[in-house]
């Protein structure tokens, strides 16, 4: 008799991207590429393409909760990745569901503004995320604009980045991966701040993850892809630092593999 194979499972709670490059679609492609079973709870539907977001429609909060409950009751994913949440009521519904089901690991990607500059999260919902989701997340993965929005910091130096991270630790954050994709230079450096662990002099511990800058216009969905890849590697049993390192490598190669693919007239997707 063949024994059933134990398969790592991840739930993505995020918005739908009609162009297929970001959001739920990018998450599922990433999970599949990395050998993880992906389930979804869709929070919002966007009408978007490589040139921008034309419109968005948020689902009813109870429907969002019900999707999460249905997946957790049956499939029981150990890891949850959170992306676009759209409004305050959805943030509260997600927080309640995660409080009720208590997954082993939560990756929170605070999707605030799209790569084309369209705000995807209300200011009120942003504050609710700080109050209800940051304290229960195991890892936050903000990019530079998102970190600025969450902390009102210029992030012009490593010291300012440390101070901004401390603001989120004061809210209950456990670990923060500040993504450096928006910064200039031949390399991109993400900085992992860990709150519970300190050095002998009481400072935050941090780790640097550096990758070569791939020059291309096809970067749509990189943030979604990175957070999903981290979630996938966590579900596969890797440590936090190893999961981030492997996820960074995956995203860099996905960007490189998509550099010459001509999809859309604007910022094209990576090749998952």
Secondary structure, 3 states (H helix, E strand, C coil): CCCCCCCCEEEEEEEEECCCCCHHHHHHHHHHHCCCEEEEEEEEEEEEECCEEEEEEECCHHHHHHHHHHHHHHCCCCEEEECCCCCHHHHHHHHHHHHHHCCCEEEECCCCECCCCCECCCHHHHHHHHHHCCCCCCEECCEHHHHHHHHCCCCCCHHHHHHHHHHHHHCCCCEEEEECCCCCCCEEEEEEEEEEEECCCCCEEEEEEEEECCCCCCCECHHHHHHHHHHHHHHCCCCHHHHHHHHHHHHHHHHHHHCCCCCCCCCCECCC
